[in-house]
Amino acid sequence: MWVPLIATLVILAPPLAQRGVIESVTPGSRTVETGQSLGLTVRGINPCGAVEIDPGDGSAQVLPISHLPATVTITLRKPGQYTIRAKGQGNCDGTASVDVRAVGRDLTTSERPEDPPRAEPRRREEVPLTRRPTVVTVRATDAWTDTGIRVFEGDAVRLEASGEITFAPRMAVGPQGAATARVEGAPFPERPAGALIARIGDDSAPIFIGAAGRTFRAVRSGVLWLGINDDHHADNSGVFQVHVSDAGEDTVAGRRPQPGTRTGGGSAVPSAWEVTVPAVDTWTDTGVMLAAGDILRLEASGVVRLSRNGRDTADPAGSRTRLAPRAVFPDRPPGGLIARIGRGEPIYVGARQQTIRVTQNGRLFLGVNDDDTADNGGAFEVRIAVSSPRR
């Protein structure tokens, strides 16, 4: 018997775009004075281009971010107990919340005529880094301290820190932090707790300083903030005194070298500085210009995540437990540190310390050896040193 065949047309939907997820929000302090800035560190899975911060007092705001983790700031103007909610926006899902208490005066009510005038809390007046060196007091009880110093992309920023703080029960440390102590919820959970850290602007990735003296290259423009690598600051004590200055060598007529320029026969950049290399970015522009014959030394540290799996991690030498067949270097350990000079061929660094003789002129880029960086997390901290031998 003849049986007709019925064809079924199957239409495959295009794959959904990768979406990020907000997983947690951590305050710089569980108790904050009304009118003072409160730092909130939002963590989760990238990509994530915006987050809504809602304290529940009618002042909810959507803030743009570049990637997770990200630190944003808010101000509470009325005393009381708050449940602050962070909700992903745009290409980001998920919601996380945290409880914070605000103390002090109610700044939402109008002043009585007999009350003396009171200056509204404001940010410190911004001073360009080139104008004068500044000494900043960084209190261990504050998540972030606004230095009031504006730096510009390519600036060589020199920090010289002194003093002692106490965090956790009876643990006193200097700017380098506690070598044997780690704090899971800190901006750098894998680095010494209590150490000095920095950031440029309100929403940039933090920079690990962790030393009494450190020079780093600013990869963006904005106001310089300083802080402590800790997750809960209210029970801390003590201060660091940080001398902030311009480490650039070209001071003629008050001018500084732009990123990658050179003066005389050597490099215009300092001998060493630090750059944060987020694993979510394909390439990070270090702002450093190299010339053929230079000796480039890279010292890398940190751990990155190569997927949404929290155990899928790598250090600068790369992962030894998996492969990435479509990575920049498919036959080398995935997650390892890689480099590129200008538009030249990539270089596999793949070690905590590596020295490279530069064979071409160009700007230095650093990255992570992976085939899909959108679902990565974490960052490497890379110390860069450049020397130009006499010819």
C-alpha positions as CSV (number, residue, x, y, z in Angstrom):
1,M,0.0,0.0,0.0
2,W,1.3,3.4,-0.9
3,V,1.8,5.8,2.1
4,P,2.5,9.5,1.4
5,L,5.5,10.9,3.1
6,I,5.1,14.1,5.1
7,A,8.2,16.4,5.2
8,T,8.7,18.5,8.3
9,L,10.5,21.8,8.0
10,V,12.7,22.5,11.0
11,I,13.7,26.1,11.4
12,L,16.7,26.5,13.7
13,A,16.7,29.7,15.7
14,P,19.9,31.7,15.7
15,P,22.0,31.2,18.9
16,L,21.4,33.6,21.6
17,A,24.0,36.2,22.3
18,Q,26.2,35.7,25.4
19,R,24.7,37.4,28.5
20,G,26.4,38.2,31.8
21,V,25.1,37.6,35.3
22,I,25.3,39.7,38.5
23,E,26.3,37.3,41.3
24,S,27.3,39.5,44.3
25,V,27.6,43.0,45.6
26,T,30.1,44.0,48.4
27,P,30.1,47.3,50.2
28,G,33.3,49.1,51.1
29,S,31.9,49.4,54.6
30,R,28.7,48.0,56.3
31,T,28.3,51.4,58.1
32,V,28.6,54.7,56.3
33,E,28.1,58.4,57.3
34,T,25.3,60.1,55.5
35,G,26.6,62.3,52.7
36,Q,29.8,60.3,52.3
37,S,30.6,58.2,49.2
38,L,30.0,54.4,49.6
39,G,31.9,52.1,47.3
40,L,30.1,49.0,46.0
41,T,32.0,46.2,44.2
42,V,29.8,44.2,41.9
43,R,31.0,40.8,40.8
44,G,29.7,38.1,38.4
45,I,30.0,36.7,34.9
46,N,30.8,38.9,31.9
47,P,29.7,40.5,29.6
48,C,27.9,43.2,31.6
49,G,27.6,46.7,30.3
50,A,25.4,48.3,33.0
51,V,24.0,47.7,36.5
52,E,21.1,49.3,38.4
53,I,21.9,50.2,42.0
54,D,18.7,50.6,44.1
55,P,19.1,51.5,47.8
56,G,15.3,51.4,48.1
57,D,15.0,55.1,48.9
58,G,13.8,56.2,45.5
59,S,17.3,57.1,44.2
60,A,17.8,54.0,42.0
61,Q,20.2,54.7,39.1
62,V,21.5,52.7,36.1
63,L,25.3,53.0,35.9
64,P,27.4,52.0,32.8
65,I,30.3,49.7,33.5
66,S,32.9,48.1,31.2
67,H,33.2,44.6,32.8
68,L,32.9,42.7,36.0
69,P,34.1,43.1,38.7
70,A,33.3,46.8,38.8
71,T,33.3,49.3,41.6
72,V,30.6,52.0,41.7
73,T,29.8,54.7,44.3
74,I,26.6,55.9,45.8
75,T,25.6,58.4,48.6
76,L,23.0,57.8,51.2
77,R,21.4,61.0,52.6
78,K,19.2,59.7,55.3
79,P,20.1,57.5,58.3
80,G,18.7,54.0,58.6
81,Q,19.0,50.4,57.5
82,Y,19.2,49.8,53.7
83,T,19.1,46.8,51.5
84,I,21.0,47.8,48.4
85,R,20.1,45.9,45.3
86,A,22.4,45.5,42.3
87,K,20.5,44.4,39.1
88,G,22.0,43.6,35.7
89,Q,20.9,45.7,32.8
90,G,21.1,45.4,29.0
91,N,23.2,42.4,28.3
92,C,23.4,41.4,31.9
93,D,21.0,39.4,34.1
94,G,20.9,38.6,37.8
95,T,20.3,40.4,41.1
96,A,22.3,40.6,44.3
97,S,21.7,42.6,47.5
98,V,23.5,43.6,50.6
99,D,22.5,45.3,53.9
100,V,24.1,48.6,54.8
101,R,23.5,51.0,57.7
102,A,23.7,54.8,57.3
103,V,24.4,57.0,60.4
104,G,24.5,60.7,60.9
105,R,22.2,63.6,60.1
106,D,19.2,63.5,57.8
107,L,20.3,65.4,54.8
108,T,16.9,65.2,53.1
109,T,15.2,67.7,55.3
110,S,15.5,71.4,54.9
111,E,17.5,73.3,57.5
112,R,15.7,75.5,60.1
113,P,16.5,79.2,59.8
114,E,18.4,79.2,63.1
115,D,20.7,76.4,61.9
116,P,24.1,77.5,60.8
117,P,24.9,76.9,57.1
118,R,26.5,73.6,56.4
119,A,28.7,72.8,53.5
120,E,27.4,69.9,51.4
121,P,29.9,67.1,51.2
122,R,31.8,67.2,47.9
123,R,34.7,65.7,46.2
124,R,38.1,67.1,46.7
125,E,39.0,69.8,44.2
126,E,40.8,68.2,41.3
127,V,44.4,69.0,40.7
128,P,46.3,67.9,37.6
129,L,49.2,65.5,38.5
130,T,51.7,67.7,36.7
131,R,51.0,70.7,38.9
132,R,52.5,69.6,42.2
133,P,53.1,66.4,44.2
134,T,50.5,65.7,46.9
135,V,50.5,63.8,50.1
136,V,47.2,61.9,50.7
137,T,46.0,60.3,53.9
138,V,44.4,56.9,53.2
139,R,42.2,55.8,56.1
140,A,41.8,52.0,56.6
141,T,38.2,52.6,57.5
142,D,37.3,53.9,54.1
143,A,36.9,51.7,51.0
144,W,38.2,54.4,48.7
145,T,39.9,57.8,49.2
146,D,39.4,60.5,46.6
147,T,42.9,62.0,46.2
148,G,41.5,64.9,44.1
149,I,44.4,64.3,41.6
150,R,43.5,64.0,37.9
151,V,45.7,61.8,35.9
152,F,45.7,61.4,32.1
153,E,46.1,58.3,29.9
154,G,49.8,57.6,29.6
155,D,50.9,59.4,32.8
156,A,53.6,57.7,34.9
157,V,52.2,57.9,38.4
158,R,54.6,57.4,41.3
159,L,53.2,56.4,44.7
160,E,55.4,56.4,47.8
161,A,53.5,55.0,50.8
162,S,54.3,54.8,54.5
163,G,52.4,54.1,57.7
164,E,50.6,51.1,59.3
165,I,47.1,49.9,59.4
166,T,45.3,47.2,61.4
167,F,42.7,44.9,59.9
168,A,41.1,41.8,61.2
169,P,41.9,41.1,64.9
170,R,45.3,42.5,65.8
171,M,46.9,42.2,62.3
172,A,49.0,45.2,61.5
173,V,50.6,45.7,58.1
174,G,52.3,48.3,55.9
175,P,51.4,49.2,52.3
176,Q,52.7,45.9,51.1
177,G,49.9,44.0,53.0
178,A,49.9,40.7,54.8
179,A,52.0,38.2,52.8
180,T,50.1,35.2,54.3
181,A,46.6,36.6,54.5
182,R,43.9,36.7,51.8
183,V,40.4,38.0,51.9
184,E,37.9,36.4,49.5
185,G,35.6,39.4,49.1
186,A,38.5,42.0,48.6
187,P,39.1,43.6,45.2
188,F,42.2,41.4,44.9
189,P,41.2,38.1,46.7
190,E,44.4,36.4,45.6
191,R,46.8,39.2,46.7
192,P,48.0,40.2,50.2
193,A,45.1,41.5,52.3
194,G,45.4,45.1,53.7
195,A,47.7,46.2,50.9
196,L,47.5,49.6,49.2
197,I,45.4,49.6,46.0
198,A,44.4,52.3,43.5
199,R,41.9,53.0,40.7
200,I,41.4,55.7,38.1
201,G,37.8,57.1,37.9
202,D,34.7,55.7,39.5
203,D,34.1,52.5,37.4
204,S,37.6,51.3,36.4
205,A,39.3,48.0,37.4
206,P,41.4,48.4,40.6
207,I,45.2,48.4,40.4
208,F,47.3,46.5,43.0
209,I,50.0,48.6,44.5
210,G,51.2,46.5,47.4
211,A,54.5,48.2,48.0
212,A,56.0,51.2,49.8
213,G,57.1,52.6,46.4
214,R,55.5,51.8,43.0
215,T,55.2,53.5,39.6
216,F,52.5,52.5,37.2
217,R,51.3,53.7,33.8
218,A,47.7,55.2,33.7
219,V,45.8,53.4,30.9
220,R,42.9,55.9,31.2
221,S,42.1,59.4,32.3
222,G,40.3,60.3,35.5
223,V,40.6,61.1,39.2
224,L,43.0,58.9,41.2
225,W,41.5,56.9,44.1
226,L,43.4,55.0,46.8
227,G,42.2,52.2,49.0
228,I,42.9,49.1,51.1
229,N,42.6,45.5,49.8
230,D,39.9,44.4,52.2
231,D,36.2,43.5,52.1
232,H,35.0,45.1,55.3
233,H,36.6,48.3,56.5
234,A,34.5,49.5,59.4
235,D,36.6,47.5,62.0
236,N,39.9,48.6,60.6
237,S,42.2,51.3,62.0
238,G,45.2,53.4,61.1
239,V,46.3,55.3,57.9
240,F,48.7,55.2,55.1
241,Q,50.4,58.4,54.0
242,V,50.9,58.3,50.3
243,H,53.1,60.8,48.3
244,V,51.7,61.0,44.8
245,S,53.9,62.5,42.1
246,D,54.6,62.5,38.4
247,A,57.3,60.1,37.4
248,G,57.7,61.4,33.8
249,E,61.1,62.5,32.7
250,D,60.1,65.2,30.2
251,T,59.4,68.3,32.4
252,V,60.4,71.0,29.9
253,A,57.9,73.8,30.0
254,G,55.6,71.7,32.2
255,R,55.0,69.2,29.5
256,R,55.1,65.4,29.8
257,P,55.8,62.8,27.2
258,Q,52.7,61.2,25.7
259,P,52.3,57.4,25.9
260,G,54.9,55.8,23.8
261,T,57.1,58.8,23.0
262,R,60.8,58.9,23.6
263,T,63.3,61.6,24.5
264,G,67.0,61.5,23.7
265,G,68.5,58.1,23.2
266,G,66.4,56.2,25.8
267,S,62.9,55.6,26.9
268,A,60.8,58.4,28.3
269,V,58.8,56.0,30.5
270,P,60.0,55.0,34.0
271,S,62.0,51.8,34.5
272,A,59.0,49.9,35.8
273,W,55.2,50.2,36.3
274,E,52.2,48.0,36.5
275,V,49.3,47.3,34.2
276,T,46.1,45.4,34.9
277,V,45.2,42.9,32.1
278,P,41.5,41.9,32.4
279,A,40.9,38.3,31.1
280,V,37.6,39.5,29.5
281,D,39.5,41.8,27.0
282,T,41.1,40.3,23.9
283,W,44.0,42.8,24.1
284,T,44.9,45.4,26.7
285,D,46.7,48.5,25.4
286,T,49.5,49.2,27.9
287,G,50.3,52.6,26.6
288,V,54.0,51.6,26.3
289,M,55.9,52.3,23.0
290,L,58.8,50.0,22.2
291,A,61.7,50.3,19.8
292,A,63.7,47.6,18.1
293,G,66.6,46.6,20.3
294,D,64.8,47.3,23.6
295,I,64.9,44.7,26.4
296,L,61.4,44.1,27.7
297,R,60.9,42.4,31.0
298,L,57.5,41.2,32.1
299,E,56.6,40.0,35.7
300,A,53.1,38.7,35.9
301,S,50.9,37.5,38.7
302,G,47.3,36.7,39.4
303,V,44.7,34.1,38.4
304,V,42.1,34.4,35.6
305,R,38.9,32.4,35.0
306,L,38.5,31.0,31.4
307,S,34.8,30.1,31.5
308,R,31.8,30.3,33.8
309,N,33.2,27.3,35.7
310,G,34.8,28.7,38.8
311,R,37.4,25.9,38.7
312,D,38.5,26.6,35.1
313,T,41.4,28.9,36.0
314,A,44.9,29.8,34.9
315,D,47.9,31.6,36.1
316,P,50.2,33.5,33.7
317,A,51.9,30.2,32.7
318,G,48.5,28.9,31.5
319,S,46.2,26.1,32.4
320,R,47.6,22.5,32.5
321,T,44.2,20.8,32.5
322,R,42.4,21.9,29.3
323,L,42.9,22.9,25.7
324,A,41.6,25.9,23.6
325,P,41.8,24.8,20.0
326,R,40.8,28.2,18.6
327,A,43.0,30.3,20.9
328,V,45.7,32.6,19.6
329,F,48.2,29.8,20.3
330,P,46.1,26.6,20.1
331,D,49.1,24.4,20.9
332,R,50.2,26.3,24.0
333,P,48.6,26.3,27.5
334,P,45.3,28.3,27.4
335,G,45.0,31.3,29.7
336,G,48.7,32.0,29.5
337,L,49.9,35.6,29.2
338,I,50.5,36.7,25.6
339,A,51.9,39.9,24.0
340,R,51.9,41.8,20.8
341,I,53.9,44.8,19.5
342,G,51.9,47.0,17.2
343,R,50.3,44.9,14.5
344,G,53.1,42.3,14.7
345,E,52.7,38.6,15.3
346,P,51.6,37.6,18.9
347,I,54.2,36.4,21.4
348,Y,53.5,33.7,23.9
349,V,54.8,34.9,27.2
350,G,53.4,32.1,29.4
351,A,55.4,32.7,32.5
352,R,55.5,34.7,35.7
353,Q,58.8,36.3,34.5
354,Q,60.0,36.6,31.0
355,T,62.6,38.8,29.2
356,I,62.1,39.6,25.5
357,R,64.3,41.3,23.0
358,V,62.2,43.6,20.9
359,T,62.6,43.3,17.2
360,Q,60.3,46.0,15.9
361,N,58.9,49.4,16.8
362,G,55.3,49.6,18.1
363,R,52.9,49.8,21.0
364,L,52.8,47.0,23.6
365,F,49.6,45.0,24.0
366,L,49.0,42.2,26.5
367,G,46.3,39.6,26.5
368,V,45.2,36.1,27.6
369,N,45.6,33.0,25.3
370,D,41.9,32.0,24.9
371,D,39.4,31.4,22.1
372,D,36.5,33.2,23.8
373,T,37.2,35.9,26.3
374,A,33.5,37.1,26.8
375,D,32.9,34.6,29.6
376,N,36.3,35.1,31.3
377,G,36.9,36.8,34.7
378,G,39.7,38.0,36.8
379,A,42.9,39.8,35.7
380,F,46.7,39.5,35.6
381,E,48.8,42.2,37.2
382,V,51.9,42.7,35.0
383,R,54.9,44.7,35.9
384,I,56.7,46.1,32.8
385,A,60.3,47.2,32.7
386,V,62.0,48.5,29.5
387,S,65.7,49.2,29.0
388,S,67.4,50.6,25.9
389,P,71.0,49.3,25.6
390,R,73.5,51.8,24.2
391,R,74.1,51.4,20.5
